[in-house]
């Protein structure tokens, strides 16, 4: 049992309230409550705490020495063994033995450094003495016997090359100049697009055999076939189906 619990149990056994004990001992109720909670930090030190315990012991019928002994073992900072205090102040502590530096460590480091320097010198000497390969020059007879090669120019096709330059191809261009239209384009039997073309947009399609178109509101479109502008395929809000080969 801790000291605080012993104080509370003895007071209750003596049929005293905390107020009664405060009146009998002239100790504040708050301090008595803290002491019964095993908190003696506000007693003003060990001497005052022991004095309070003697006053309380006489009123609750407990031997004061019992309470003092419990206080010393649980809370007092003055009852530590003298040996502990001496050890704390390094009076009887054993002096640490100075560490001896082994000669093996610096010797090993020196050996490693020497090996590194030797390897570097060997590598550098090998680099300096290694003969550089030379490219043999061709003889006059080899030069005269070698066939002459004329430079050939290569032309890389660009993305801007018109598709209608291929013979037999069909090129169709749609320009929405006067309004929006709905289009359905089939090139060489394969549907390419089905949707809207909005005013200001340009669509261009290239086929090898034929291009079939379905146009809604053809009056809003300019249609060019193989670079030639066609007449209007229909009027506003009309529907037209045409096939170009």
SULTAKA-V617131 format. One record per residue. N is the residue number from 1. RES is the residue in three letters. NEAR is the number of other C-alpha atoms within 10 Angstrom. D_CENTER is the distance of its C-alpha to the mean C-alpha in whole Angstrom. Layout:
n=N res=RES near=NEAR d_center=D_CENTER
n=N res=RES near=NEAR d_center=D_CENTER
This chain:
n=1 res=UNK near=6 d_center=54
n=2 res=UNK near=12 d_center=53
n=3 res=UNK near=21 d_center=55
n=4 res=UNK near=20 d_center=54
n=5 res=UNK near=14 d_center=54
n=6 res=UNK near=15 d_center=58
n=7 res=UNK near=22 d_center=59
n=8 res=UNK near=21 d_center=58
n=9 res=UNK near=13 d_center=60
n=10 res=UNK near=17 d_center=63
n=11 res=UNK near=22 d_center=63
n=12 res=UNK near=12 d_center=63
n=13 res=UNK near=11 d_center=66
n=14 res=UNK near=13 d_center=68
n=15 res=UNK near=12 d_center=68
n=16 res=UNK near=16 d_center=66
n=17 res=UNK near=12 d_center=64
n=18 res=UNK near=17 d_center=61
n=19 res=UNK near=13 d_center=63
n=20 res=UNK near=14 d_center=66
n=21 res=UNK near=20 d_center=65
n=22 res=UNK near=18 d_center=64
n=23 res=UNK near=12 d_center=67
n=24 res=UNK near=13 d_center=69
n=25 res=UNK near=17 d_center=66
n=26 res=UNK near=12 d_center=66
n=27 res=UNK near=15 d_center=62
n=28 res=UNK near=13 d_center=60
n=29 res=UNK near=15 d_center=58
n=30 res=UNK near=12 d_center=55
n=31 res=UNK near=17 d_center=55
n=32 res=UNK near=24 d_center=57
n=33 res=UNK near=15 d_center=54
n=34 res=UNK near=15 d_center=51
n=35 res=UNK near=22 d_center=54
n=36 res=UNK near=19 d_center=54
n=37 res=UNK near=15 d_center=50
n=38 res=UNK near=19 d_center=50
n=39 res=UNK near=15 d_center=49
n=40 res=UNK near=20 d_center=51
n=41 res=UNK near=13 d_center=49
n=42 res=UNK near=12 d_center=52
n=43 res=UNK near=17 d_center=55
n=44 res=UNK near=9 d_center=55
n=45 res=UNK near=12 d_center=55
n=46 res=UNK near=17 d_center=56
n=47 res=UNK near=11 d_center=60
n=48 res=UNK near=13 d_center=60
n=49 res=UNK near=19 d_center=58
n=50 res=UNK near=20 d_center=61
n=51 res=UNK near=14 d_center=63
n=52 res=UNK near=18 d_center=62
n=53 res=UNK near=21 d_center=62
n=54 res=UNK near=19 d_center=65
n=55 res=UNK near=16 d_center=66
n=56 res=UNK near=25 d_center=64
n=57 res=UNK near=21 d_center=66
n=58 res=UNK near=13 d_center=69
n=59 res=UNK near=16 d_center=69
n=60 res=UNK near=19 d_center=67
n=61 res=UNK near=12 d_center=69
n=62 res=UNK near=18 d_center=67
n=63 res=UNK near=13 d_center=68
n=64 res=UNK near=16 d_center=66
n=65 res=UNK near=13 d_center=65
n=66 res=UNK near=13 d_center=63
n=67 res=UNK near=19 d_center=61
n=68 res=UNK near=19 d_center=61
n=69 res=UNK near=13 d_center=60
n=70 res=UNK near=16 d_center=57
n=71 res=UNK near=21 d_center=56
n=72 res=UNK near=15 d_center=56
n=73 res=UNK near=12 d_center=54
n=74 res=UNK near=12 d_center=51
n=75 res=UNK near=16 d_center=51
n=76 res=UNK near=18 d_center=53
n=77 res=UNK near=11 d_center=52
n=78 res=UNK near=10 d_center=55
n=79 res=UNK near=9 d_center=56
n=80 res=UNK near=11 d_center=54
n=81 res=UNK near=8 d_center=56
n=82 res=UNK near=10 d_center=57
n=83 res=UNK near=11 d_center=55
n=84 res=UNK near=11 d_center=52
n=85 res=UNK near=12 d_center=52
n=86 res=UNK near=12 d_center=54
n=87 res=UNK near=12 d_center=51
n=88 res=UNK near=11 d_center=48
n=89 res=UNK near=10 d_center=50
n=90 res=UNK near=11 d_center=50
n=91 res=UNK near=11 d_center=54
n=92 res=UNK near=12 d_center=54
n=93 res=UNK near=10 d_center=51
n=94 res=UNK near=8 d_center=51
n=95 res=UNK near=8 d_center=50
n=96 res=UNK near=6 d_center=48
n=97 res=UNK near=6 d_center=49
n=98 res=UNK near=6 d_center=48
n=99 res=UNK near=6 d_center=46
n=100 res=UNK near=6 d_center=47
n=101 res=UNK near=8 d_center=46
n=102 res=UNK near=8 d_center=46
n=103 res=UNK near=8 d_center=48
n=104 res=UNK near=9 d_center=46
n=105 res=UNK near=10 d_center=42
n=106 res=UNK near=11 d_center=44
n=107 res=UNK near=10 d_center=46
n=108 res=UNK near=10 d_center=43
n=109 res=UNK near=10 d_center=41
n=110 res=UNK near=11 d_center=44
n=111 res=UNK near=11 d_center=45
n=112 res=UNK near=12 d_center=41
n=113 res=UNK near=10 d_center=41
n=114 res=UNK near=10 d_center=45
n=115 res=UNK near=10 d_center=44
n=116 res=UNK near=10 d_center=41
n=117 res=UNK near=10 d_center=43
n=118 res=UNK near=11 d_center=46
n=119 res=UNK near=10 d_center=43
n=120 res=UNK near=10 d_center=42
n=121 res=UNK near=11 d_center=46
n=122 res=UNK near=10 d_center=47
n=123 res=UNK near=10 d_center=44
n=124 res=UNK near=10 d_center=45
n=125 res=UNK near=10 d_center=49
n=126 res=UNK near=10 d_center=48
n=127 res=UNK near=11 d_center=46
n=128 res=UNK near=9 d_center=49
n=129 res=UNK near=8 d_center=52
n=130 res=UNK near=8 d_center=50
n=131 res=UNK near=8 d_center=52
n=132 res=UNK near=8 d_center=50
n=133 res=UNK near=6 d_center=51
n=134 res=UNK near=6 d_center=54
n=135 res=UNK near=6 d_center=54
n=136 res=UNK near=6 d_center=58
n=137 res=UNK near=8 d_center=60
n=138 res=UNK near=9 d_center=62
n=139 res=UNK near=9 d_center=65
n=140 res=UNK near=8 d_center=68
n=141 res=UNK near=8 d_center=69
n=142 res=UNK near=10 d_center=65
n=143 res=UNK near=11 d_center=64
n=144 res=UNK near=10 d_center=68
n=145 res=UNK near=9 d_center=67
n=146 res=UNK near=8 d_center=64
n=147 res=UNK near=8 d_center=64
n=148 res=UNK near=8 d_center=63
n=149 res=UNK near=6 d_center=60
n=150 res=UNK near=6 d_center=60
n=151 res=UNK near=6 d_center=56
n=152 res=UNK near=6 d_center=56
n=153 res=UNK near=6 d_center=54
n=154 res=UNK near=6 d_center=51
n=155 res=UNK near=6 d_center=50
n=156 res=UNK near=6 d_center=47
n=157 res=UNK near=7 d_center=47
n=158 res=UNK near=7 d_center=45
n=159 res=UNK near=7 d_center=44
n=160 res=UNK near=6 d_center=46
n=161 res=UNK near=8 d_center=49
n=162 res=UNK near=10 d_center=51
n=163 res=UNK near=16 d_center=51
n=164 res=UNK near=18 d_center=55
n=165 res=UNK near=11 d_center=56
n=166 res=UNK near=10 d_center=56
n=167 res=UNK near=8 d_center=60
n=168 res=UNK near=11 d_center=60
n=169 res=UNK near=16 d_center=57
n=170 res=UNK near=23 d_center=57
n=171 res=UNK near=24 d_center=54
n=172 res=UNK near=23 d_center=54
n=173 res=UNK near=18 d_center=52
n=174 res=UNK near=19 d_center=52
n=175 res=UNK near=20 d_center=52
n=176 res=UNK near=20 d_center=51
n=177 res=UNK near=15 d_center=53
n=178 res=UNK near=16 d_center=55
n=179 res=UNK near=17 d_center=53
n=180 res=UNK near=20 d_center=50
n=181 res=UNK near=21 d_center=51
n=182 res=UNK near=16 d_center=50
n=183 res=UNK near=20 d_center=50
n=184 res=UNK near=16 d_center=50
n=185 res=UNK near=20 d_center=51
n=186 res=UNK near=18 d_center=52
n=187 res=UNK near=20 d_center=52
n=188 res=UNK near=16 d_center=54
n=189 res=UNK near=12 d_center=54
n=190 res=UNK near=11 d_center=50
n=191 res=UNK near=13 d_center=48
n=192 res=UNK near=12 d_center=46
n=193 res=UNK near=12 d_center=45
n=194 res=UNK near=13 d_center=46
n=195 res=UNK near=10 d_center=45
n=196 res=UNK near=13 d_center=46
n=197 res=UNK near=18 d_center=47
n=198 res=UNK near=17 d_center=46
n=199 res=UNK near=15 d_center=49
n=200 res=UNK near=12 d_center=48
n=201 res=UNK near=13 d_center=46
n=202 res=UNK near=14 d_center=47
n=203 res=UNK near=11 d_center=47
n=204 res=UNK near=13 d_center=49
n=205 res=UNK near=17 d_center=49
n=206 res=UNK near=18 d_center=51
n=207 res=UNK near=21 d_center=53
n=208 res=UNK near=15 d_center=55
n=209 res=UNK near=13 d_center=58
n=210 res=UNK near=18 d_center=58
n=211 res=UNK near=23 d_center=55
n=212 res=UNK near=19 d_center=56
n=213 res=UNK near=20 d_center=55
n=214 res=UNK near=17 d_center=55
n=215 res=UNK near=22 d_center=55
n=216 res=UNK near=22 d_center=55
n=217 res=UNK near=21 d_center=57
n=218 res=UNK near=27 d_center=58
n=219 res=UNK near=21 d_center=59
n=220 res=UNK near=23 d_center=56
n=221 res=UNK near=29 d_center=55
n=222 res=UNK near=18 d_center=57
n=223 res=UNK near=20 d_center=57
n=224 res=UNK near=16 d_center=57
n=225 res=UNK near=17 d_center=58
n=226 res=UNK near=15 d_center=58
n=227 res=UNK near=12 d_center=58
n=228 res=UNK near=11 d_center=61
n=229 res=UNK near=13 d_center=61
n=230 res=UNK near=11 d_center=62
n=231 res=UNK near=9 d_center=64
n=232 res=UNK near=12 d_center=63
n=233 res=UNK near=18 d_center=62
n=234 res=UNK near=17 d_center=63
n=235 res=UNK near=14 d_center=63
n=236 res=UNK near=14 d_center=60
n=237 res=UNK near=14 d_center=59
n=238 res=UNK near=12 d_center=61
n=239 res=UNK near=17 d_center=59
n=240 res=UNK near=15 d_center=60
n=241 res=UNK near=15 d_center=60
n=242 res=UNK near=10 d_center=60
n=243 res=UNK near=12 d_center=60
n=244 res=UNK near=14 d_center=60
n=245 res=UNK near=14 d_center=61
